[in-house]
Every structure is written in C-alpha cells, then in structure tokens.
Amino acid sequence: MAHINEAGVKKINEICDRYIGEKTPLMMILSDIQNEYGYIPLEVQQIVSKKTGISVAEIYGVVTFYSFFSLEPKGKYVIGCCLGTACYVKGAQQIIDKFCEILKVKPGQTTEDGLFTIDALRCIGACGIAPAVTINGKVYPKMTVDAVPGVVEEYLAKEGK
C-alpha cells in the first residue's frame, strides 16, 4: 500500500466520511481501514490526519497501542497464539516456539512468502480450552506442540505446497 494511488486515497477519505457525525471516530476509522487493507502504514495515518484534523501523533499512538492494528502487512494466515495465564501455564510458550521454528519467523513477523504471520496474543478469553490458537478467526482448542506441524501442513495444503 506504500505510495497510495488516487483510488486508495479516495477510499480512505470515504471511510473517514462515514464517521463525520461521530464524537470520537478514530477507532472506527482505523478499524475499517485495517479491515480493508490489512494494515495502517504512516502514509495512511497522514491521510486520516489531514481528513479528520486528528494529529498523526495521536493516530500513531492508537495504532501502536492496540494489538489488532498493524503498521506492517500481515500474512494470508495470521496465527494468533494466546499467551494469557491459562494458556501459558498449559504450554502456550512451547506452542508458539514450535510455530516459529517451523515457519522460521519470530512473533510479530511474516514469512517471506507472505503466507503466515505469528502473533503473540494476551488473553483471548478461551481459558476453558487452553492453550488456544486462532488462525484467521478459526479457534484451535487445547493445542499441543505435537499438533503444530499438522496445522501448518493443513494451510500449506490449501496453497498447494
């Protein structure tokens, strides 16, 4: 999305216009942009700032504070490994480590082929099925280290790899 074209600028302005009457529109604007493009780079933040009058510093602060916003593009499959207390005590660290080992990336990074991003999450509210992993919203309950390779294979098979 770097060097946004006219159509992109128009779309971002349209998103901002949806919330003109709102008292505090920033979260809704950023959420819609994140859903539309998958991330919110500085160039987009500058467009939002110009359109809304909200400073880039404030926008950047919100984007970097909330984990569901991203400054970088994410992979096609976003693997969210919960590291909340219940998941952590049931082995979540070893599970995220196994995903990282197999995919050769660290938490917060995306594989070179753009297929996978690994996110270390705080509590996702799935304590009863800990340790929990999500991939693009699909929940994998009671995940084990031994199950990780099969999960990765499942998504690679979807890609014909």
Backbone bond lengths (Angstrom), bond angles and torsions (degrees), N, CA, C in turn:
res aa  C-N    CA-C-N  psi(-1)  N-CA   C-N-CA  omega(-1)  CA-C   N-CA-C  phi
1 M - - - 1.440 - - 1.516 110.63 -
2 A 1.320 117.72 -9.12 1.461 119.76 178.86 1.520 109.16 -55.17
3 H 1.299 116.42 145.98 1.464 122.81 -175.52 1.529 109.10 57.12
4 I 1.286 114.86 69.36 1.456 122.55 -175.03 1.520 110.81 -65.79
5 N 1.324 115.39 133.63 1.463 120.29 179.24 1.534 110.22 -80.59
6 E 1.321 115.99 175.41 1.472 121.12 -177.92 1.521 112.59 -58.35
7 A 1.326 116.49 -40.80 1.464 120.34 -179.91 1.531 110.69 -63.44
8 G 1.332 116.55 -38.71 1.459 120.90 178.26 1.517 112.02 -65.34
9 V 1.325 116.10 -43.28 1.469 121.05 178.35 1.528 109.39 -62.87
10 K 1.322 116.02 -42.16 1.469 120.88 179.13 1.531 110.34 -61.28
11 K 1.335 116.93 -43.95 1.465 121.44 -179.58 1.528 110.79 -63.51
12 I 1.327 117.07 -42.58 1.469 120.89 179.30 1.529 110.03 -64.53
13 N 1.324 116.87 -41.09 1.468 120.31 177.21 1.530 111.16 -64.11
14 E 1.335 116.91 -38.09 1.468 120.63 176.86 1.527 110.81 -62.89
15 I 1.326 116.25 -41.41 1.465 120.29 177.80 1.527 109.62 -61.33
16 C 1.311 117.17 -45.37 1.468 120.80 178.27 1.528 110.98 -60.87
17 D 1.328 116.84 -40.59 1.467 121.68 -178.46 1.528 112.71 -63.75
18 R 1.325 117.22 -26.39 1.475 120.48 179.04 1.524 111.69 -59.57
19 Y 1.320 116.34 -26.33 1.464 120.84 -170.89 1.530 113.31 -115.92
20 I 1.333 116.56 23.03 1.465 120.79 -178.12 1.527 112.03 -56.33
21 G 1.307 119.29 -40.33 1.462 121.85 -177.42 1.516 114.90 -80.88
22 E 1.311 116.96 -6.01 1.471 120.66 -177.11 1.521 111.44 -77.33
23 K 1.334 114.94 144.47 1.464 120.30 179.06 1.530 111.61 -69.70
24 T 1.329 115.72 -43.33 1.464 121.55 -179.71 1.530 108.80 -131.22
25 P 1.323 117.06 84.64 1.469 120.75 -171.52 1.525 115.82 -86.10
26 L 1.322 118.39 -9.56 1.465 119.98 -167.84 1.523 113.96 -57.31
27 M 1.328 118.38 -48.89 1.470 120.15 -177.73 1.529 111.27 -60.60
28 M 1.320 117.13 -39.95 1.466 120.65 -179.20 1.529 110.25 -68.15
29 I 1.320 116.54 -41.72 1.469 120.55 178.47 1.519 110.08 -62.17
30 L 1.328 115.85 -49.83 1.471 119.59 -178.20 1.521 111.50 -63.99
31 S 1.321 117.05 -37.84 1.468 120.49 178.48 1.526 110.76 -62.84
32 D 1.330 116.68 -44.68 1.466 120.04 178.75 1.531 111.86 -63.85
33 I 1.331 116.13 -39.66 1.470 119.91 178.89 1.529 109.95 -66.63
34 Q 1.333 117.05 -43.96 1.471 121.14 178.09 1.528 109.83 -59.22
35 N 1.338 117.01 -43.72 1.468 120.93 179.11 1.522 111.68 -65.42
36 E 1.306 117.03 -35.49 1.472 122.03 -177.43 1.532 111.66 -74.72
37 Y 1.329 116.81 -44.82 1.468 120.80 -171.38 1.530 114.79 -111.81
38 G 1.328 117.25 -18.09 1.458 120.31 179.23 1.515 114.53 91.26
39 Y 1.322 117.09 -9.94 1.464 121.23 176.58 1.518 109.44 -165.81
40 I 1.349 115.37 170.16 1.466 120.57 -175.11 1.529 109.20 -133.23
41 P 1.324 117.61 82.89 1.467 120.24 -179.21 1.542 111.61 -71.42
42 L 1.314 115.84 168.74 1.464 122.10 -177.37 1.522 112.10 -56.36
43 E 1.319 117.51 -39.62 1.462 120.99 -179.37 1.536 110.89 -58.93
44 V 1.317 117.16 -39.49 1.469 121.63 178.27 1.526 109.41 -69.43
45 Q 1.321 116.95 -40.68 1.462 120.26 178.39 1.532 110.88 -59.86
46 Q 1.324 116.72 -36.69 1.460 120.78 178.37 1.530 111.14 -66.62
47 I 1.322 117.52 -38.58 1.463 121.43 177.55 1.533 109.91 -64.62
48 V 1.328 116.11 -45.16 1.467 121.06 178.95 1.528 109.84 -61.88
49 S 1.321 116.86 -41.57 1.467 121.32 179.12 1.520 111.11 -60.26
50 K 1.317 116.05 -47.18 1.465 121.29 -179.50 1.530 110.72 -62.09
51 K 1.317 116.27 -40.32 1.469 121.00 -177.00 1.525 112.21 -73.72
52 T 1.341 116.93 -37.12 1.470 120.30 -172.50 1.518 114.41 -101.82
53 G 1.329 116.73 -19.56 1.461 119.64 -175.35 1.526 112.95 83.15
54 I 1.331 116.63 2.58 1.471 121.19 176.90 1.526 107.16 -83.36
55 S 1.317 117.23 134.17 1.468 119.81 -175.70 1.524 111.46 -64.08
56 V 1.325 115.80 150.42 1.462 121.41 176.59 1.530 109.35 -60.83
57 A 1.326 117.13 -36.22 1.467 120.68 179.66 1.527 110.89 -60.63
58 E 1.326 116.99 -43.24 1.460 120.28 179.26 1.526 110.64 -67.26
59 I 1.321 116.76 -43.28 1.471 120.92 178.99 1.521 110.09 -61.86
60 Y 1.332 116.78 -46.42 1.460 121.39 179.60 1.534 110.14 -61.03
61 G 1.318 116.47 -39.98 1.463 120.83 178.78 1.520 111.69 -60.23
62 V 1.314 116.90 -41.06 1.466 121.25 179.39 1.536 109.89 -69.84
63 V 1.326 116.73 -45.80 1.463 120.82 -178.62 1.529 111.21 -60.36
64 T 1.313 117.09 -40.17 1.470 119.50 -177.65 1.524 112.96 -83.67
65 F 1.330 118.10 -19.74 1.465 120.78 179.91 1.522 111.61 -76.22
66 Y 1.323 116.85 -44.80 1.458 120.87 -175.38 1.526 110.83 -90.15
67 S 1.337 115.31 127.76 1.472 120.15 -173.58 1.523 113.38 -69.31
68 F 1.330 118.74 -19.22 1.461 118.63 -179.17 1.519 112.71 -80.92
69 F 1.340 117.96 -7.82 1.461 120.75 172.44 1.524 107.87 -95.78
70 S 1.321 116.20 150.52 1.458 120.36 -178.29 1.528 110.26 -136.45
71 L 1.324 115.64 142.07 1.463 122.00 175.35 1.523 111.13 -87.78
72 E 1.308 116.84 -16.15 1.466 123.03 -176.76 1.523 109.74 -120.82
73 P 1.337 116.74 151.82 1.465 118.35 176.70 1.526 111.09 -63.73
74 K 1.306 115.84 144.33 1.462 120.88 178.67 1.516 109.25 -101.43
75 G 1.313 115.35 164.61 1.457 121.10 179.20 1.514 111.95 -70.99
76 K 1.306 115.18 169.28 1.461 121.31 177.48 1.525 110.29 -60.32
77 Y 1.331 115.76 -36.56 1.460 121.94 178.77 1.526 108.39 -117.33
78 V 1.324 115.65 116.00 1.459 120.65 179.89 1.526 107.88 -99.66
79 I 1.325 114.41 114.29 1.457 121.74 -178.83 1.520 107.37 -93.34
80 G 1.320 116.35 112.25 1.459 121.41 178.47 1.508 109.85 -102.68
81 C 1.323 116.04 114.60 1.463 120.86 179.35 1.525 108.37 -103.45
82 C 1.326 116.07 116.11 1.458 120.60 -179.90 1.523 109.72 -71.70
83 L 1.321 115.11 128.33 1.464 120.62 176.20 1.524 110.82 -117.11
84 G 1.339 115.77 22.01 1.463 119.94 174.08 1.523 109.45 -62.56
85 T 1.313 116.39 168.76 1.467 121.34 -173.06 1.521 113.62 -53.45
86 A 1.331 117.72 -51.28 1.472 120.27 -177.16 1.525 111.02 -61.15
87 C 1.325 116.79 -43.49 1.466 120.19 179.76 1.526 110.87 -69.36
88 Y 1.324 115.11 -41.54 1.469 119.45 -177.54 1.529 111.66 -60.34
89 V 1.341 116.16 -46.32 1.471 118.16 -177.81 1.529 112.13 -69.34
90 K 1.331 117.26 -14.60 1.465 120.28 177.92 1.526 112.21 -102.20
91 G 1.342 117.41 16.18 1.456 120.41 170.90 1.514 117.09 102.87
92 A 1.319 117.84 17.42 1.469 120.13 -176.97 1.531 112.92 -61.38
93 Q 1.329 117.52 -34.25 1.469 119.31 -179.77 1.522 110.94 -62.17
94 Q 1.328 116.75 -41.68 1.459 120.33 178.97 1.535 110.96 -66.25
95 I 1.323 116.04 -32.33 1.467 120.30 179.57 1.523 110.53 -69.05
96 I 1.324 117.06 -47.89 1.470 119.32 179.02 1.527 109.86 -64.52
97 D 1.329 116.65 -36.95 1.470 120.05 177.34 1.531 110.75 -60.98
98 K 1.330 117.25 -38.51 1.469 121.25 -179.99 1.532 110.78 -67.86
99 F 1.343 117.17 -43.53 1.469 119.77 175.28 1.531 109.82 -57.62
100 C 1.329 116.70 -44.81 1.469 121.49 -179.13 1.525 111.00 -62.75
101 E 1.317 116.43 -42.75 1.470 121.25 179.51 1.529 110.85 -61.65
102 I 1.320 116.96 -47.68 1.468 121.34 -177.26 1.524 111.08 -66.63
103 L 1.338 116.21 -43.39 1.469 120.41 -174.65 1.527 113.57 -90.16
104 K 1.334 115.83 -7.07 1.467 122.12 176.68 1.538 112.78 59.38
105 V 1.332 115.63 42.45 1.456 122.51 173.77 1.520 108.79 -139.30
106 K 1.320 115.50 165.36 1.463 121.94 176.40 1.528 108.57 -101.34
107 P 1.339 117.11 162.56 1.462 119.00 175.76 1.532 110.60 -53.71
108 G 1.325 115.29 137.02 1.461 120.80 -178.12 1.520 113.61 90.39
109 Q 1.322 116.89 -7.04 1.463 120.67 -178.61 1.527 111.18 -104.81
110 T 1.333 113.84 162.24 1.463 122.11 179.00 1.526 108.58 -117.43
111 T 1.327 115.77 141.54 1.463 120.15 179.15 1.526 109.71 -63.08
112 E 1.334 115.55 154.26 1.466 121.03 -177.85 1.519 113.21 -56.90
113 D 1.339 116.87 -32.96 1.461 120.09 -179.54 1.533 112.83 -80.59
114 G 1.339 116.79 -2.21 1.456 120.98 177.89 1.519 114.61 76.35
115 L 1.321 117.44 10.18 1.462 120.00 -177.35 1.523 113.42 -82.36
116 F 1.327 117.43 -41.41 1.460 119.95 -171.77 1.529 112.39 -125.69
117 T 1.325 115.08 139.49 1.457 122.78 167.73 1.516 105.85 -123.38
118 I 1.318 116.49 137.68 1.459 120.52 176.03 1.522 108.36 -108.06
119 D 1.333 115.59 124.38 1.460 121.38 177.29 1.521 109.41 -116.83
120 A 1.323 115.72 129.98 1.462 121.44 171.97 1.523 106.03 -87.03
121 L 1.324 117.24 118.33 1.458 121.95 -176.18 1.522 110.42 -107.18
122 R 1.304 115.43 153.04 1.460 120.07 170.36 1.522 105.43 -83.03
123 C 1.281 119.86 -167.96 1.462 121.96 -174.31 1.526 112.30 -52.18
124 I 1.328 115.99 128.72 1.469 120.89 177.72 1.530 110.65 -104.66
125 G 1.328 116.52 6.92 1.457 120.46 177.07 1.512 114.23 77.88
126 A 1.313 116.88 24.05 1.463 121.22 -179.70 1.523 110.45 -116.28
127 C 1.314 115.65 37.59 1.468 121.42 -173.63 1.529 113.16 -58.29
128 G 1.320 117.54 -33.32 1.460 121.55 -179.05 1.517 114.00 -69.20
129 I 1.334 116.45 -16.22 1.469 120.42 -179.69 1.530 111.13 -120.02
130 A 1.320 115.11 24.69 1.462 121.56 -177.25 1.527 111.21 -64.63
131 P 1.330 115.58 148.05 1.461 128.68 -6.29 1.537 110.86 -79.33
132 A 1.315 114.99 140.24 1.461 120.60 -175.47 1.524 111.71 -112.18
133 V 1.320 114.39 142.94 1.458 122.52 176.02 1.524 106.21 -128.78
134 T 1.337 116.72 141.83 1.461 120.28 174.02 1.525 108.55 -119.88
135 I 1.303 115.40 144.29 1.466 120.82 172.56 1.520 106.63 -131.84
136 N 1.319 114.53 110.94 1.474 121.65 -177.17 1.524 111.50 48.75
137 G 1.319 116.50 41.44 1.461 121.12 176.15 1.515 114.84 92.89
138 K 1.324 118.25 -17.47 1.464 120.54 177.26 1.524 108.06 -80.43
139 V 1.331 116.35 128.33 1.464 120.97 -176.70 1.528 110.03 -94.95
140 Y 1.322 114.57 132.86 1.461 122.34 173.94 1.526 106.53 -108.79
141 P 1.341 117.51 102.65 1.461 120.91 -176.84 1.524 112.37 -81.08
142 K 1.320 115.04 153.92 1.466 122.37 175.24 1.530 111.58 46.49
143 M 1.322 114.87 46.82 1.473 122.39 -178.95 1.528 110.06 -62.33
144 T 1.320 115.19 147.01 1.465 121.05 175.31 1.521 109.10 -125.66
145 V 1.303 115.63 159.07 1.467 120.64 176.89 1.530 109.56 -60.00
146 D 1.316 116.75 -39.95 1.468 120.96 -179.08 1.530 112.59 -65.27
147 A 1.330 118.14 -25.50 1.465 121.61 -178.67 1.529 112.28 -82.86
148 V 1.329 117.92 -18.04 1.466 121.54 -174.99 1.537 112.72 -57.03
149 P 1.340 119.96 -49.46 1.473 118.51 -179.42 1.533 113.15 -57.19
150 G 1.315 117.53 -38.90 1.454 121.17 179.04 1.521 112.69 -65.40
151 V 1.330 116.28 -36.43 1.463 120.47 178.04 1.523 109.52 -66.49
152 V 1.321 116.77 -44.96 1.467 120.25 178.47 1.527 109.63 -61.38
153 E 1.314 117.13 -44.15 1.477 121.92 178.71 1.525 111.63 -59.34
154 E 1.318 116.28 -38.99 1.472 121.39 179.21 1.527 110.60 -56.79
155 Y 1.329 117.04 -43.03 1.457 120.34 -178.41 1.526 112.11 -79.51
156 L 1.312 117.05 -32.12 1.462 119.70 175.00 1.520 110.59 -65.86
157 A 1.330 116.45 -37.18 1.473 121.14 178.55 1.535 110.32 -63.31
158 K 1.336 117.14 -36.79 1.462 120.77 177.23 1.510 111.12 -61.57
159 E 1.321 116.03 -27.52 1.468 122.27 -178.78 1.522 112.25 -94.49
160 G 1.335 116.42 0.01 1.456 120.33 -179.90 1.529 112.77 74.69
161 K 1.318 116.70 27.63 1.478 120.52 -178.75 1.503 110.76 -110.93
